[in-house]
Amino acid sequence: MTRTNEPEGLVKEPDEPEFTSIEICAGAGGQAIGLHQAGFGHLALVEIDQYAVDTLKQNIKEHDAWAWERTHCDVLSADVKDFDPYEHLTKGAELLKGRELDLLAGGVPCPPFSHAGKQLGKADERDLFPRMLDLVGILNPRAVMIENVRGIKDPKFSDYRDYIEATLQGGSYRGDDGHLVTVEGKGLNYTVCKWDVLEASDFGVPQLRPRAILVAFRNDVIKDLKYEWPTATHEEPVSVADALEESMRERYEKYFEGTYSDQAQKAFARWLRKAQERDAELKGKGGGIAPTLVGGSKKHGGADLGPSRAKAAWKQLGVSGMGVANDIDTCAKKESQKRDLLGQDGPMLTVRQAAIIQGFPEEWEFSGGKTAQYRQVGNAFPPPVAKAVGESIIDVLKAASERKQKKG
């Protein structure tokens, strides 16, 4: 892990980023990482889960790349419904008051729209689209990015999408009584440039993870400019075999000598062969990528790799989806290798390997016990996808700034 060990006198104040953002429902930082890599400096990351808050604070504290955020970013443990940016920010307060916020982003809760749930939509108490729209009105950012599951694009939610778009840019939507409701004026004075689905595997994430993303710009920003939706960075998906071979070998090598030598070597070879064969079988049809990781909820028991269909897909990749493995050191300490590595259905994934499947950088650490860590990973937005969307937003913001400079 990268740590800040420079002598105090040699520590240089990091440059202020050209673009700033505030993110709600930040989770363990998947979207924050991607937006940071794209070029945004975070003024605030708001999250209700304390384990995820601890994860964000820990990584910002320990990584040199986040030095600016250490001084200027408030990581807030708060319910978004109670979040008041002008009251609750301390580190980022002066910057928020002194310059325009460039981006308000958030992966609002997915359960109201997920195919895995009841799809209650706006009737679900966890729906935070209205609060996101409230914050757009309060902060008036130059750009807005909202991420959710693909289910939000289902026909049954068309009226709700109309309400969201009308609130942002004006127009009409069908109310609860079935009558059309017209938003006066131009709504919040934004233009929704795109609301579509991106597939994570198109951006090097070894997983089937479609995400619906809304991108909007304030009217005075987008004006005569054109927004370009991100295009795939990978022609062929990265397979689970390629993504996990190194980490899987590291786990098995611990047992290549001694009591489990023969068993461990055969088990590793069997996993690799199965994962590679599955990839070869699916060449041109999506490749040997993982099914969608799910984090589950606090209402349910320990972590595993999802419903029966997902577990079956993992089995075809040589992985047991019946639980999450201990890390290498804990496995050795607890002698859980028979469960974690040598089971008849193949190895279980560690939290670190699940993070690889989500596209997290290797150095990003997660707080809490194994189940809490896995839930943070499983509920995350893949950083490479967030980075691609962030870069597409910055292209417009830069062009708008250049236009403003030319006009003097």
Helices and strands as residue ranges (DSSP letters): G 8-10, E 19-24, H 30-38, E 40-47, H 50-62, G 64-66, H 67-72, E 74-77, G 80-82, H 85-88, H 93-98, E 103-106, G 121-123, H 129-139, E 143-149, G 150-153, G 155-157, H 158-169, E 171-174, E 180-183, E 190-199, G 200-203, E 210-218, H 219-222, H 240-253, H 261-281, H 308-316, H 328-334, H 337-340, H 351-358, H 370-378, H 383-407
